[in-house]
């Protein structure tokens, strides 16, 4: 049923980036179901990396060095 209310907003058109993200997520979910493997979400990873860079820019060099040393120790411990 179509909403014929005088206050109804027209549907918003999707941007090409949104359509691409949606297509990739559908393809990823199909591949996960077929292969049984969990695929990485590159879009979320890219957004998280961008947020980390902004946070790192606000930190002092000493604090960044501490965090890097802790991360390196954690990697070598595995």
N, C-alpha and C positions, 0 to 999 in steps of 0.2 A: 504494500500500500504506500502510495506517495504522500508525503507530508505536504498538505496544501495550506498550511497556516501562513498568514501574511508575515509572520515574524521568523519564518524558517530561513536558515542560512543556506546558500548554495553549497554544494560539496566542494571541499578544497582539493585542488589538483595536486598530485604528488610531483615533487621535484625529481629530476632524473637520478640524483644520488639516492633518494629514498627508494625509488623503484629498483635500482641496482642492489641496494642493501637487502631489500625484501626478496629479490630473486636469488641472491646468494644464500640467504638464510633458508629458503625453501630447498635449494639444491643441497645445502649442507645437511639438512635434516633427512633428506632422502638417502644421501650417502651414508649417514650414520646408521640408519635403519638397515640398509643393505649390507654394509660391511661389519656393523656391530662396534665400530671404533668411534670414539669421540673426536670430532674435528675441532681444531682451534678456531676461535672467533677472532679473525684478524682485525675487524672493525673495532671491537671492544679493546683489543690489545693496543691498537694505534691510539685510541682515545686515552687509555690509561697511561701510555708512554708520554703523551703530550701533557697530561696533568702532573706526572712525576717531574718533568722538566721545569714546569712552572714552580713547583714546590721546592725543587733543588736550587732554583735561582734565588729564592728567599733565604736559604740557609747560609751560614758562615762556611768558609772553606774548611775549617777545622771539623765542623759537624759532618760535612760531606765526606771528609777523609775517614772519620770514625765509622760512618755507615758503610762505606766502600770496603774498609778493612773487615768489618763484621760479615758482610756478604761474601767476601773472598774466603774467609775462614769457614763459613758455612758450606760453600761449594767444595772446598778441599776435604771437608770432613766426610762427605758422602762417599 
